[in-house]
């Protein structure tokens, strides 16, 4: 894709969501790491409801490892996969205490070695907590990138990330990450995207296909209604 086309996409999404940001509530890198870990296969809204009380009760890695696993599980029971996530959190906190003085490491290659922390989580943490440009590819980012041909339909998550990093100026990586999420979460949804009012319909292969299908369906419906009306007139 040409640089001008990428610029058109970035600016259009930026106009729609100029104030896009991380919607997971947190006060520091540690809370953000826990929140992102909890957000896997779960909405940010649900995570925020749980962490209101969670972050008051547990304010340090030591707090999390000082309670029985069952108690932590109960505290995050509303989160999907809560049992596995509780185990990951306690293991992660033990490592932070033993190897990093209770602090979340800033290096990406160290973050990804922590239990429950994959590449996406590490990207979110380094970019939002430590100001390191990064593009975290979640389901929204992946869907939007593929629909807008910023990545191929069959590309893996890592391939999507690499293509976005190559297409988007480095200083815009973090902001673009947030804007792509907002665009996918509130506009270009998986099931009911707002194609009819989308400023990027001209470059969206998914949107063009959907609008074409909708037009054909509308034409058939109108033709059917016209035929029924003519038959009524003849019979009347």
C-alpha positions in Angstrom: 0.0 0.0 0.0 1.3 3.5 -0.9 2.2 5.9 1.8 -0.5 8.3 0.7 -3.2 5.6 1.1 -1.9 4.7 4.6 -2.0 8.4 5.5 -5.6 8.7 4.3 -6.5 5.7 6.5 -4.7 7.0 9.6 -6.1 10.5 9.3 -9.6 9.4 8.7 -9.6 7.2 11.8 -7.9 9.9 13.7 -10.7 12.3 12.7 -13.3 9.9 14.1 -11.4 9.1 17.3 -8.9 11.8 18.1 -8.9 11.1 21.8 -8.5 7.3 21.6 -6.7 5.9 24.6 -6.2 2.8 26.8 -9.6 2.1 28.4 -8.2 -0.2 31.1 -8.2 1.7 34.4 -4.8 1.7 36.1 -2.4 3.9 38.1 0.9 2.3 37.3 2.7 -0.3 35.2 1.9 -3.1 37.7 -1.8 -2.5 37.7 -1.8 -2.2 33.9 0.0 -5.5 33.6 -2.6 -7.2 35.8 -5.4 -5.5 33.9 -4.2 -6.5 30.5 -3.6 -10.1 31.7 -7.2 -10.2 32.9 -8.5 -8.7 29.6 -7.7 -11.8 27.5 -11.0 -13.0 26.0 -12.8 -10.5 28.2 -14.1 -6.9 27.7 -12.3 -3.9 29.1 -15.5 -2.8 30.7 -15.8 -6.1 32.7 -12.1 -5.9 33.7 -12.6 -2.3 35.0 -15.6 -3.4 37.1 -13.5 -6.1 38.7 -10.3 -4.1 39.2 -12.2 -1.3 41.1 -12.1 -3.5 44.2 -9.1 -5.7 43.2 -6.7 -2.8 43.0 -7.8 -1.6 46.4 -7.2 -5.0 48.0 -4.0 -5.9 46.1 -1.6 -3.0 45.7 1.7 -4.9 45.3 3.0 -8.2 44.0 3.4 -9.3 47.7 -0.3 -8.7 48.3 -1.2 -11.2 45.5 1.1 -14.0 46.7 0.1 -13.6 50.3 -3.5 -14.9 49.9 -4.6 -18.5 49.0 -5.2 -19.1 45.3 -8.9 -19.8 46.0 -9.3 -16.3 47.5 -7.8 -14.6 44.4 -9.9 -16.8 42.1 -13.0 -15.6 44.0 -11.9 -12.0 43.7 -11.7 -12.3 39.9 -14.5 -14.8 39.4 -16.4 -12.5 37.0 -13.5 -12.6 34.6 -13.4 -15.3 31.9 -10.8 -18.1 32.5 -10.4 -16.7 36.1 -8.8 -19.9 37.5 -5.9 -19.9 34.9 -5.5 -16.1 35.3 -5.3 -16.3 39.1 -2.5 -18.9 38.7 -0.7 -16.7 36.2 -1.0 -13.6 38.4 0.5 -15.3 41.5 3.3 -16.8 39.5 4.0 -13.5 37.8 4.1 -11.7 41.1 6.4 -14.3 42.6 8.9 -13.7 39.7 8.6 -9.9 40.1 9.5 -10.2 43.7 12.3 -12.7 43.2 13.9 -11.3 40.1 12.9 -7.7 39.6 12.6 -6.2 43.1 8.8 -6.2 42.9 8.8 -3.9 39.9 7.5 -4.6 36.4 10.5 -4.8 34.0 10.6 -2.2 31.2 12.2 -4.4 28.6 9.9 -6.2 26.1 12.0 -9.4 26.0 11.7 -9.6 29.8 8.0 -8.9 29.9 7.1 -11.7 27.5 8.8 -14.3 29.8 6.3 -13.6 32.6 3.4 -16.0 33.1 0.3 -14.9 31.2 2.1 -12.1 29.4 2.3 -12.6 25.6 3.5 -10.2 22.9 0.3 -8.2 22.9 0.3 -7.6 26.6 4.0 -6.7 26.6 3.3 -4.2 23.8 0.5 -2.6 25.7 2.6 -2.3 28.8 5.8 -0.9 27.2 3.8 1.7 25.2 1.4 2.9 27.8 3.5 2.5 31.0 7.0 3.3 29.7 6.4 5.4 26.6 8.0 3.0 24.1 6.3 3.1 20.7 4.5 -0.2 20.0 1.5 -1.6 18.2 -0.4 -4.3 20.1 -2.6 -6.4 17.8 -5.8 -7.5 19.5 -8.9 -8.8 17.7 -10.0 -5.3 16.8 -6.7 -4.2 15.4 -6.4 -7.4 13.4 -9.9 -7.2 11.9 -9.5 -3.5 10.9 -6.0 -4.0 9.4 -7.2 -6.9 7.3 -10.4 -5.2 6.1 -8.5 -2.1 5.1 -5.8 -4.2 3.3 -3.1 -3.0 5.7 -2.5 -6.7 6.1 -3.4 -9.9 4.3 -6.5 -12.0 5.1 -4.3 -15.0 6.0 -1.6 -13.1 7.9 -0.9 -14.2 11.5 -1.1 -11.8 14.4 2.7 -11.3 14.3 2.6 -10.6 10.5 -0.1 -8.1 11.0 2.0 -6.3 13.7 5.0 -6.3 11.4 3.1 -4.9 8.5 1.5 -2.1 10.6 4.9 -1.2 12.1 6.3 -0.9 8.5 3.4 1.1 7.2 2.9 3.5 10.2 5.5 6.1 11.3 7.2 4.8 14.5 6.2 7.9 16.4 2.5 7.1 15.7 2.6 3.4 16.6 1.0 3.8 20.1 -1.6 6.3 19.1 -2.5 4.3 16.0 -2.9 1.2 18.2 -5.5 3.0 20.3 -7.3 4.5 17.4 -7.5 1.2 15.5 -9.0 -0.4 18.7 -11.6 2.4 19.0 -12.4 2.2 15.3 -12.9 -1.6 15.5 -14.7 -1.5 18.9 -17.1 1.3 18.2 -17.4 1.7 14.4 -16.0 -1.2 12.3 -17.5 -3.9 14.5 -17.2 -7.6 13.7 -20.9 -8.3 13.1 -22.5 -4.9 12.3 -19.9 -2.5 11.0 -21.2 1.0 10.1 -20.2 0.7 6.4 -22.9 3.0 5.2 -21.4 6.0 7.0 -17.8 5.0 7.0 -15.2 7.5 5.6 -13.0 4.6 4.6 -15.6 2.7 2.5 -13.6 3.6 -0.6 -10.6 1.5 0.5 -12.3 -1.2 2.6 -12.7 -4.5 0.7 -15.0 -5.8 3.4 -17.2 -2.7 3.3 -17.5 -2.7 -0.5 -18.6 -6.4 -0.4 -21.2 -5.8 2.3 -22.6 -2.7 0.6 -22.8 -4.5 -2.7 -24.7 -7.4 -1.0 -27.0 -5.0 0.7 -27.7 -3.2 -2.6 -28.5 -6.5 -4.4 -30.8 -7.5 -1.5 -32.6 -4.2 -1.6 -33.0 -4.4 -5.4 -34.5 -7.9 -5.1 -36.8 -6.8 -2.3 -38.0 -3.8 -4.3 -38.5 -5.9 -7.4 -40.5 -8.4 -5.4 -42.7 -5.7 -3.9 -43.3 -4.2 -7.4 -44.2 -7.6 -8.8 -46.7 -8.2 -6.0 -48.3 -4.8 -6.5 -48.7 -5.4 -10.2 -50.3 -8.8 -9.6 -52.8 -7.2 -7.1 -53.7 -4.6 -9.7 -54.3 -7.2 -12.3 -56.4 -9.3 -10.0 -58.3 -6.3 -8.8 
